[in-house]
Amino acid sequence: MNSEDIEKQHAGLVALAIVSLIAGAACGALGTLFRLSLERADQARDVFIARARSEPVSLDANRSNGYPVTPDSVAPNRRDARYP
């Protein structure tokens, strides 16, 4: 190996190190965004559960207080879950 080959290898290793740092930073940022989205979803779920527990839910669509839960709306979902 002559000095030109060694310099090319050195330059390639430096480029690889730089690219790996950028890729690692991007993966870390993506992981952080995912973690934050999970925390927000957890907070939203807690709010939804608290609201659902504070207001009665009726199976009658005319008295549902904003929650139209009827047997007709639940039955198709149950069928899909049972027969994929």
FIMI-261382 format. One line per 10 residues: number of its first residue (from 1); their letters; for each residue x negated, y negated, z of N, C-alpha, C, O, CB. Coordinates in steps of 0.05 Angstrom, whole numbers, plus 5000, padded with zeros to 4 digits. Glycine has a CB too. Layout:
! FIMI-261382
NUM) A) X Y Z X Y Z X Y Z X Y Z X Y Z ~ ...
***
This chain:
! FIMI-261382
1) MNSEDIEKQH) 4983 5024 5000 5000 5000 5000 4982 4975 5000 4963 4973 5015 5019 5000 5024 ~ 4990 4957 4983 4975 4932 4983 4991 4911 4999 5013 4917 5009 4970 4922 4954 ~ 4981 4888 5001 4993 4867 5017 5020 4857 5006 5037 4848 5021 4974 4843 5020 ~ 5024 4859 4980 5049 4850 4968 5072 4869 4977 5094 4860 4983 5047 4849 4937 ~ 5066 4895 4977 5086 4914 4985 5093 4910 5015 5117 4912 5023 5076 4943 4981 ~ 5073 4905 5031 5078 4900 5059 5095 4875 5064 5113 4875 5081 5052 4898 5075 ~ 5089 4854 5048 5105 4830 5051 5134 4834 5042 5152 4823 5054 5092 4807 5034 ~ 5138 4850 5021 5165 4856 5012 5181 4872 5033 5204 4867 5038 5165 4872 4985 ~ 5167 4891 5045 5180 4907 5066 5187 4889 5090 5208 4891 5102 5162 4930 5075 ~ 5168 4871 5097 5173 4853 5120 5197 4834 5114 5214 4830 5131 5147 4836 5125
11) AGLVALAIVS) 5198 4824 5089 5220 4806 5082 5246 4822 5082 5267 4811 5091 5215 4794 5054 ~ 5246 4847 5074 5270 4863 5074 5280 4868 5103 5304 4868 5108 5266 4889 5060 ~ 5261 4873 5121 5268 4878 5148 5279 4853 5162 5298 4854 5178 5244 4888 5164 ~ 5268 4830 5155 5278 4805 5166 5306 4800 5156 5324 4792 5171 5260 4781 5158 ~ 5311 4805 5130 5338 4802 5119 5357 4821 5132 5380 4813 5138 5337 4806 5088 ~ 5349 4846 5136 5366 4865 5149 5372 4857 5178 5395 4860 5187 5352 4893 5149 ~ 5353 4846 5192 5358 4837 5219 5378 4813 5220 5395 4812 5237 5332 4828 5232 ~ 5376 4795 5201 5394 4772 5199 5422 4782 5193 5442 4773 5206 5384 4752 5178 ~ 5425 4800 5174 5451 4810 5166 5463 4826 5189 5488 4824 5194 5449 4828 5141 ~ 5447 4841 5204 5458 4856 5226 5468 4837 5249 5487 4843 5262 5437 4876 5237
21) LIAGAACGAL) 5454 4815 5253 5463 4796 5273 5489 4783 5265 5507 4780 5282 5442 4774 5277 ~ 5492 4777 5240 5517 4765 5230 5540 4785 5232 5562 4778 5241 5514 4755 5201 ~ 5535 4810 5224 5555 4831 5226 5563 4836 5255 5587 4839 5261 5546 4857 5213 ~ 5544 4836 5273 5550 4840 5301 5567 4817 5313 5585 4821 5328 5525 4842 5317 ~ 5560 4793 5305 5576 4770 5314 5604 4771 5303 5623 4764 5317 5562 4743 5306 ~ 5607 4779 5278 5634 4781 5266 5650 4803 5280 5674 4799 5286 5632 4787 5236 ~ 5638 4825 5286 5652 4847 5301 5660 4837 5329 5682 4844 5338 5634 4872 5302 ~ 5642 4823 5342 5648 4813 5369 5671 4793 5368 5689 4793 5386 5624 4800 5381 ~ 5672 4776 5348 5694 4756 5345 5720 4771 5340 5741 4763 5351 5687 4736 5323 ~ 5719 4791 5322 5743 4806 5316 5754 4820 5341 5778 4821 5346 5738 4825 5293
31) GTLFRLSLER) 5736 4832 5356 5744 4846 5381 5756 4827 5401 5775 4834 5415 5720 4860 5393 ~ 5744 4803 5403 5755 4783 5421 5783 4774 5413 5801 4771 5430 5736 4759 5422 ~ 5787 4770 5387 5813 4762 5377 5834 4784 5382 5857 4779 5390 5812 4755 5347 ~ 5826 4809 5379 5844 4831 5384 5851 4832 5414 5874 4836 5421 5831 4858 5375 ~ 5831 4829 5431 5836 4829 5460 5855 4807 5468 5873 4811 5484 5810 4827 5475 ~ 5851 4783 5457 5868 4760 5463 5897 4765 5453 5916 4758 5467 5857 4735 5450 ~ 5899 4778 5430 5926 4783 5420 5940 4804 5437 5964 4802 5441 5925 4794 5391 ~ 5925 4823 5448 5937 4842 5467 5946 4829 5492 5968 4835 5503 5917 4865 5473 ~ 5931 4810 5502 5939 4795 5526 5964 4779 5522 5981 4778 5539 5916 4777 5536 ~ 5965 4766 5498 5989 4750 5491 6014 4768 5489 6035 4761 5498 5985 4734 5465
41) ADQARDVFIA) 6010 4791 5476 6032 4810 5474 6042 4819 5501 6065 4823 5506 6025 4833 5456 ~ 6023 4824 5519 6030 4832 5546 6045 4811 5561 6065 4816 5574 6004 4840 5562 ~ 6037 4786 5557 6052 4764 5570 6080 4761 5558 6099 4757 5573 6036 4737 5566 ~ 6082 4764 5532 6108 4762 5519 6126 4785 5528 6150 4781 5532 6105 4763 5488 ~ 6115 4809 5531 6131 4831 5541 6140 4826 5569 6163 4832 5576 6114 4857 5540 ~ 6123 4815 5586 6131 4809 5614 6154 4789 5615 6172 4792 5630 6107 4799 5630 ~ 6153 4768 5598 6174 4749 5596 6200 4762 5587 6221 4757 5598 6166 4725 5578 ~ 6198 4778 5566 6221 4792 5556 6234 4810 5577 6259 4810 5580 6214 4808 5531 ~ 6218 4825 5592 6228 4843 5612 6242 4826 5635 6263 4834 5644 6206 4860 5624 ~ 6229 4805 5643 6240 4788 5664 6267 4776 5655 6286 4775 5671 6221 4765 5672
51) RARSEPVSLD) 6268 4767 5630 6293 4756 5620 6315 4778 5618 6338 4773 5624 6289 4742 5593 ~ 6307 4801 5609 6326 4823 5606 6337 4832 5633 6361 4839 5635 6314 4847 5591 ~ 6321 4831 5653 6330 4839 5680 6347 4818 5693 6363 4825 5711 6306 4845 5698 ~ 6344 4793 5685 6359 4772 5698 6387 4768 5686 6404 4756 5699 6344 4746 5697 ~ 6391 4778 5662 6417 4776 5649 6429 4803 5644 6415 4821 5633 6415 4759 5623 ~ 6455 4807 5650 6467 4833 5645 6470 4837 5615 6476 4819 5600 6494 4835 5659 ~ 6467 4862 5607 6470 4869 5579 6495 4886 5577 6499 4905 5591 6445 4885 5568 ~ 6512 4878 5558 6537 4893 5555 6536 4909 5529 6523 4900 5509 6561 4873 5554 ~ 6549 4931 5528 6551 4947 5504 6572 4936 5485 6574 4945 5462 6556 4976 5510 ~ 6588 4918 5494 6609 4906 5478 6596 4882 5462 6585 4864 5475 6633 4896 5494
61) ANRSNGYPVT) 6597 4883 5436 6585 4862 5420 6597 4834 5425 6584 4814 5420 6587 4869 5390 ~ 6622 4833 5434 6635 4808 5439 6627 4795 5465 6630 4771 5469 6665 4811 5438 ~ 6616 4811 5484 6608 4801 5510 6579 4806 5515 6571 4813 5538 6625 4814 5532 ~ 6562 4804 5496 6534 4813 5498 6515 4792 5509 6491 4799 5513 6525 4823 5472 ~ 6523 4768 5513 6505 4747 5523 6480 4744 5506 6458 4739 5516 6496 4753 5552 ~ 6483 4746 5480 6461 4743 5462 6445 4768 5456 6426 4767 5441 6442 4723 5473 ~ 6454 4790 5468 6440 4816 5463 6460 4835 5449 6474 4850 5463 6430 4828 5489 ~ 6462 4834 5423 6481 4851 5409 6472 4880 5408 6463 4890 5388 6486 4841 5381 ~ 6475 4894 5430 6468 4923 5432 6494 4938 5430 6510 4938 5449 6452 4929 5458 ~ 6498 4952 5408 6522 4968 5405 6513 4996 5397 6491 5001 5387 6540 4956 5383
71) PDSVAPNRRD) 6531 5016 5402 6524 5043 5393 6519 5045 5363 6502 5061 5355 6546 5062 5401 ~ 6532 5028 5347 6528 5029 5318 6500 5020 5311 6489 5029 5291 6548 5012 5304 ~ 6488 5002 5326 6461 4992 5320 6440 5011 5330 6417 5010 5320 6457 4964 5331 ~ 6446 5027 5350 6426 5045 5362 6425 5072 5347 6404 5084 5344 6432 5050 5391 ~ 6448 5081 5337 6450 5108 5325 6431 5111 5301 6418 5132 5300 6478 5112 5316 ~ 6428 5093 5282 6410 5097 5260 6381 5100 5269 6366 5116 5257 6412 5075 5239 ~ 6373 5085 5289 6346 5087 5299 6341 5114 5312 6319 5125 5309 6340 5064 5319 ~ 6360 5124 5326 6358 5150 5338 6355 5172 5317 6340 5191 5321 6381 5155 5357 ~ 6371 5169 5296 6370 5189 5275 6342 5189 5261 6331 5210 5256 6392 5183 5254 ~ 6331 5165 5256 6305 5163 5244 6283 5175 5261 6264 5186 5251 6299 5134 5237
81) ARYP) 6285 5171 5287 6265 5181 5305 6266 5211 5307 6245 5225 5311 6269 5169 5333 ~ 6290 5222 5304 6292 5251 5307 6285 5266 5281 6273 5287 5282 6321 5259 5314 ~ 6291 5254 5258 6286 5267 5232 6268 5248 5215 6278 5232 5200 6313 5273 5217 ~ 6242 5251 5218 6225 5233 5203 6225 5236 5173 6211 5222 5159 6197 5237 5212
***
